[in-house]
């Protein structure tokens, strides 16, 4: 498990981290939907 976590961490570091695309609350509140329905809408 340790190797898997280290490997994942290295891949994320090489990729520049986790992209914020679709994870910005201000963008959601402004009406951006990033081609996905809002999961909180019921």
Helices and strands as residue ranges (DSSP letters): H 2-14, H 25-29
